[in-house]
Amino acid sequence: MKLTEKQVRYVAGLANLNLTDEEIDRMVHDLGGILEHMDRLAAIDTEGVEPMAQVLYDAEETATLRPDVERAPLDNTVALANAPARGSGYFKVPKVIER
């Protein structure tokens, strides 16, 4: 799949990024290379290959997971205790999207 400059500009707009023409050119090249690599991976024949749920260890199925222990959920008051701004039981954050 060939990535176009128009597509990069569109995605940059969705992400609210102001990219220079040089950055756009670099993104077309870099992201295009990633998509080409993904196409090559998709073309690999994996017929007969067992799916792997855990690739790090040959031990038990949950070898890298912590024990599943039930515990009480975090209380709203405790969760907001260190918040720099809060109100009506919620975190208050500055507005980040302005168009």
Helices and strands as residue ranges (DSSP letters): H 5-14, H 21-42, H 76-80, E 86-87, E 90-91
